[in-house]
């Protein structure tokens, strides 16, 4: 959702966009989201200007978030949760949200 919001992706409902934009909303971001964003850019699936690293650093300043912890328990939980697919990044993001 972090990436979709910053790219103005219409997959996010207007209600969710409003909640994210609200300065009173506490936003948490998994480091895996940063990693996944950079992978998508490297594969050419998204275009980030002026370059992916600069874009991410600017995005982190633009939308204030708290860095979600990554730990052993989250790694274990990422394999225990039931998801319809095995995408490792999504599994870590969901496990982080649950933890």
QUIBELFEN-V358932 format. One record per pair of residues at least 12 apart in sequence whose ideal C-beta (glycine too) atoms are under 10 Angstrom apart, sorted by the first residue. I is the first residue (numbers start at 1). J is the second residue. Records with the same first field share a line. If there is no record, write none. Layout:
I=J, J
This chain:
1=16, 17, 20, 27, 29, 33, 93
2=20, 27, 28, 29, 30, 33, 34, 36, 37, 59, 60, 63, 65, 93
3=33, 34, 36, 37, 40, 46, 48, 56, 59
4=16, 17, 20
5=17, 19, 20, 21, 27, 59, 63
6=20, 37, 48, 55, 56, 58, 59, 60, 62, 63
7=37, 46, 47, 48, 59
9=46
20=63, 65
21=63
23=64
25=64
26=64, 65, 66
27=63, 64, 65, 66, 68
28=65, 66, 67, 68, 69, 96, 97
29=59, 60, 63, 64, 65, 66, 67, 68, 93, 96
30=65, 67, 68, 69, 70, 74, 89, 92, 93, 94, 95, 96, 97
31=67, 68, 69, 70, 92, 93, 96
32=68, 70, 74, 78, 88, 89, 90, 91, 92, 93, 95, 96
33=56, 65, 68, 89, 92, 93, 96
34=56, 57, 59, 60, 67
35=56, 88, 89, 92
36=87, 88, 89, 90, 92, 93
37=52, 55, 56, 59, 89
38=52, 53, 55, 56
39=52, 89
40=52, 89
41=53, 55, 56
68=92, 93, 96, 97, 99
69=96, 99
70=92, 95, 96, 99
71=96, 99
73=95, 99
74=91, 92, 93, 94, 95, 96, 97, 98, 99
75=91, 92, 95
76=95, 99
77=91, 92, 94, 95, 96, 98, 99
78=90, 91, 92, 93, 94, 95, 96, 98, 99
79=91, 95
80=95, 98
81=94, 95, 98
82=94
83=95
